[in-house]
C-alpha cells in the first residue's frame, strides 16, 4: 500500500484548506519522462470508480488500480530545502530513475 509521511499529509491538507476545497489526493503512475514512467499527483473532489481509497490521518488518497501495481510499498514525503521543495517518492518497485529523479522504470 502507498503511505504518506505526516509531513506530506499535513502539506496536502494545508493546500486543500488554502483552496477551500474538500476531497483528496489522487496519485497515479503515467507513461512518460525519460525513464518510462512518472508520478502524477492532483487534488480531486472524489475518487474515480476504479480507485482504491486510502485514508491516512484524515486525508483521503485515491490511487487507480493499475497504478497500485507500481506504488505498492511506496512512501511519499514532502521535503523543503535549499534546492527546492516538493513531494518525493521512495518507491521499492522502481528499478532505476533518470538523472533528475522525475521519472523511473520498473
C-alpha positions in Angstrom: 0.0 0.0 0.0 1.1 3.6 -0.6 1.8 5.7 2.5 2.5 9.3 3.1 4.7 10.8 5.8 3.0 13.0 8.4 4.7 16.0 6.7 3.3 15.1 3.3 -0.2 14.6 4.8 -0.1 18.0 6.5 1.1 19.7 3.3 -1.7 18.3 1.3 -4.3 19.2 3.9 -2.9 22.8 4.0 -3.2 23.1 0.2 -6.8 21.8 0.3 -7.6 24.2 3.2 -6.0 27.2 1.4 -8.0 26.5 -1.7 -11.2 26.0 0.3 -11.6 22.6 -1.2 -12.7 19.2 0.1 -11.7 15.9 -1.4 -8.4 14.1 -1.5 -5.1 13.5 -3.3 -5.1 11.4 -6.5 -1.8 9.7 -7.1 -1.0 7.8 -10.3 1.8 6.4 -12.4 1.6 7.5 -16.0 3.7 6.8 -19.0 6.3 9.5 -19.8 9.6 11.0 -18.7 13.0 9.9 -19.8 12.8 6.6 -17.9 9.4 5.5 -19.0 7.1 6.3 -16.0 6.4 9.3 -13.9 4.3 10.2 -10.9 1.2 12.3 -11.2 -0.5 14.0 -8.2 -3.7 16.0 -8.4 -6.3 17.2 -6.0 -9.7 15.8 -6.7 -13.1 16.2 -5.1 -13.9 12.5 -5.2 -12.4 9.1 -6.3 -13.0 7.6 -9.7 -15.0 4.4 -9.7 -11.9 2.1 -10.1 -9.8 4.0 -7.4 -8.6 2.4 -4.2 -9.2 4.9 -1.4 -6.6 5.0 1.3 -7.3 7.1 4.4 -4.3 8.4 6.3 -4.6 10.8 9.3 -7.9 12.2 7.9 -6.6 12.6 4.3 -8.1 10.6 1.5 -5.6 9.3 -1.1 -7.1 8.0 -4.3 -5.0 5.5 -6.4 -6.2 3.8 -9.6 -5.9 0.0 -9.6 -3.3 0.0 -12.4 -1.0 2.4 -10.5 -1.2 0.3 -7.4 1.0 -2.3 -9.1 3.8 0.3 -9.3 3.0 2.1 -6.0 2.7 -0.8 -3.6 5.0 -0.2 -0.7 5.9 3.3 -1.9 6.3 6.2 0.6 5.7 9.8 -0.2 7.4 12.6 1.7 7.3 16.4 1.4 10.7 18.0 1.6 11.5 21.7 1.9 15.2 22.5 1.4 17.7 24.9 -0.1 17.5 23.2 -3.5 13.7 23.3 -3.7 10.6 21.9 -2.1 8.2 19.2 -3.2 6.9 15.7 -2.9 9.4 12.9 -3.0 8.6 9.3 -3.8 10.6 6.4 -2.3 9.4 3.5 -4.4 10.8 0.0 -3.9 9.3 -1.0 -7.2 11.5 1.4 -9.2 14.4 -0.4 -10.9 16.1 2.9 -11.9 15.4 6.6 -12.4 16.6 9.4 -14.6 19.2 11.9 -13.5 16.7 14.5 -12.4 14.7 11.9 -10.4 11.4 12.9 -12.0 10.8 9.6 -13.8 11.5 5.9 -13.2 11.5 2.5 -14.8 10.1 -0.7 -13.3 
